[in-house]
Amino acid sequence: MARKKGGTEEVKGDMTPMIDMVFQLLIFFILTLKIVDAEGDFNMKMPLQAGVNQQADIEPPETITLFLNAQSNGDLASITIGSKTGTKVPLGELSNLIRGRVGGTGGGSDPTVELAPDGHLKYAYVVQVLGACSGRMKDGKIEKLASKIKFAGL
């Protein structure tokens, strides 16, 4: 018997068993899938009305509105509390004012400071006021004052 020289025979794989195995795995995972309840189920059990009267005694934290008035060149002219014609406070005394409100009549609650700067006030002054309202250094440690500071939507 003579052999053919130089000829190699290619072995071709049959794809049918592989496709059968893929379908079997797919059916297995579909049948074993457990569908969980949707997240955010809002069926809440609210407390009874027995505790409603206890919540009425708590006062909401006060809001301190600070108007930052600018000069024509953009420098800080004055800081007024309550309204544009309210009590003027120097920038150096602002931390003491906020500190008095934090530990004052509000029951030690954290007041909300609302800033209303003029449109042409320099940004550096707004940052100084933010720093004076949020905290100050005392004996080498930071004393936190108002943590809720927002800008007025004027």
C-alpha positions as CSV (number, residue, x, y, z in Angstrom):
1,M,0.0,0.0,0.0
2,A,1.3,3.3,-0.9
3,R,1.0,6.4,1.3
4,K,0.3,9.8,0.2
5,K,3.2,12.0,1.0
6,G,2.8,15.6,2.3
7,G,-0.9,15.5,2.8
8,T,-2.4,16.2,6.2
9,E,-5.9,15.6,6.9
10,E,-7.8,18.3,8.9
11,V,-10.1,17.3,11.7
12,K,-13.2,19.4,11.8
13,G,-15.1,19.8,15.0
14,D,-18.9,19.3,15.0
15,M,-20.7,22.3,16.6
16,T,-23.9,20.4,17.3
17,P,-22.9,19.0,20.7
18,M,-21.5,22.5,21.8
19,I,-24.8,24.2,20.9
20,D,-26.8,21.5,22.7
21,M,-24.7,22.1,25.9
22,V,-25.2,25.9,25.7
23,F,-29.0,25.4,25.4
24,Q,-29.0,23.0,28.4
25,L,-27.0,25.5,30.5
26,L,-29.4,28.3,29.5
27,I,-32.4,26.3,30.4
28,F,-30.8,25.3,33.7
29,F,-30.1,28.9,34.7
30,I,-33.6,30.1,33.7
31,L,-35.3,27.4,35.7
32,T,-33.2,27.9,38.9
33,L,-33.5,31.8,38.8
34,K,-35.2,33.1,41.9
35,I,-37.0,36.4,41.2
36,V,-36.7,38.7,44.2
37,D,-39.1,41.4,45.2
38,A,-38.5,44.8,43.7
39,E,-36.3,47.1,45.7
40,G,-38.0,50.1,47.3
41,D,-41.0,48.4,48.6
42,F,-42.9,51.3,50.2
43,N,-45.3,49.3,52.3
44,M,-44.3,51.1,55.5
45,K,-45.8,50.6,58.9
46,M,-46.2,54.1,60.3
47,P,-46.1,54.7,64.1
48,L,-49.3,55.2,65.9
49,Q,-50.5,58.7,66.8
50,A,-49.4,58.3,70.4
51,G,-46.0,60.0,69.7
52,V,-47.4,63.0,67.8
53,N,-47.7,65.3,70.8
54,Q,-44.1,64.6,71.8
55,Q,-42.9,65.9,68.5
56,A,-44.8,69.2,68.8
57,D,-42.6,70.5,71.5
58,I,-39.4,70.5,69.4
59,E,-38.7,73.8,67.7
60,P,-37.2,73.8,64.2
61,P,-33.8,75.3,64.0
62,E,-33.7,79.0,63.3
63,T,-32.6,80.5,60.0
64,I,-30.1,83.4,60.1
65,T,-30.2,85.4,56.9
66,L,-27.0,87.4,56.1
67,F,-27.0,90.0,53.4
68,L,-23.5,90.7,52.0
69,N,-23.5,94.3,50.6
70,A,-20.8,95.2,48.2
71,Q,-19.2,98.5,47.3
72,S,-19.0,99.6,43.7
73,N,-15.5,98.1,43.3
74,G,-16.7,94.7,44.6
75,D,-15.3,94.9,48.1
76,L,-17.4,94.0,51.1
77,A,-19.2,97.1,52.4
78,S,-21.3,95.6,55.2
79,I,-23.0,92.4,56.5
80,T,-26.6,92.9,57.7
81,I,-28.7,90.3,59.5
82,G,-32.4,89.7,58.8
83,S,-33.0,92.3,56.0
84,K,-31.0,94.6,53.9
85,T,-31.6,97.4,56.4
86,G,-31.1,95.2,59.4
87,T,-28.4,95.1,62.1
88,K,-24.9,95.6,60.7
89,V,-22.2,93.1,61.9
90,P,-18.4,93.4,61.2
91,L,-16.8,90.4,59.7
92,G,-14.6,89.8,62.8
93,E,-17.7,89.6,65.0
94,L,-19.7,87.2,62.8
95,S,-18.2,84.1,64.4
96,N,-19.2,85.3,67.9
97,L,-22.8,86.0,66.6
98,I,-23.2,82.5,65.1
99,R,-21.6,81.0,68.3
100,G,-24.2,82.8,70.4
101,R,-27.0,81.5,68.2
102,V,-25.7,77.9,68.4
103,G,-25.7,77.8,72.2
104,G,-28.4,80.3,72.7
105,T,-32.2,80.1,72.8
106,G,-32.5,77.5,70.1
107,G,-31.9,74.7,72.6
108,G,-28.4,74.2,71.2
109,S,-29.8,73.4,67.8
110,D,-27.7,74.0,64.7
111,P,-29.0,77.1,62.9
112,T,-29.2,77.4,59.2
113,V,-27.3,80.3,57.8
114,E,-28.6,81.7,54.5
115,L,-26.3,84.0,52.6
116,A,-27.5,86.6,50.2
117,P,-24.5,88.2,48.5
118,D,-24.7,91.1,46.1
119,G,-24.1,90.1,42.5
120,H,-20.8,91.9,42.1
121,L,-19.3,91.0,45.4
122,K,-15.8,89.5,45.1
123,Y,-15.6,85.8,45.7
124,A,-12.9,86.1,48.3
125,Y,-15.3,87.9,50.7
126,V,-17.9,85.2,50.3
127,V,-15.3,82.6,51.2
128,Q,-14.4,84.6,54.3
129,V,-18.0,84.8,55.4
130,L,-18.4,81.1,54.8
131,G,-15.4,80.4,57.0
132,A,-16.6,82.7,59.7
133,C,-20.1,81.0,59.8
134,S,-18.9,77.4,59.6
135,G,-16.2,77.4,62.3
136,R,-13.2,79.0,63.9
137,M,-10.0,78.1,65.6
138,K,-10.0,78.1,69.4
139,D,-7.1,76.8,71.5
140,G,-5.6,75.0,68.5
141,K,-8.8,73.1,67.7
142,I,-11.6,73.9,65.3
143,E,-14.8,74.9,66.9
144,K,-17.7,74.0,64.6
145,L,-20.5,76.6,64.4
146,A,-23.2,76.4,61.7
147,S,-23.0,73.3,59.4
148,K,-26.0,74.2,57.3
149,I,-25.1,77.1,55.0
150,K,-27.1,77.8,51.9
151,F,-27.4,80.7,49.4
152,A,-30.6,82.6,49.1
153,G,-32.4,82.4,45.9
154,L,-32.6,86.1,45.2
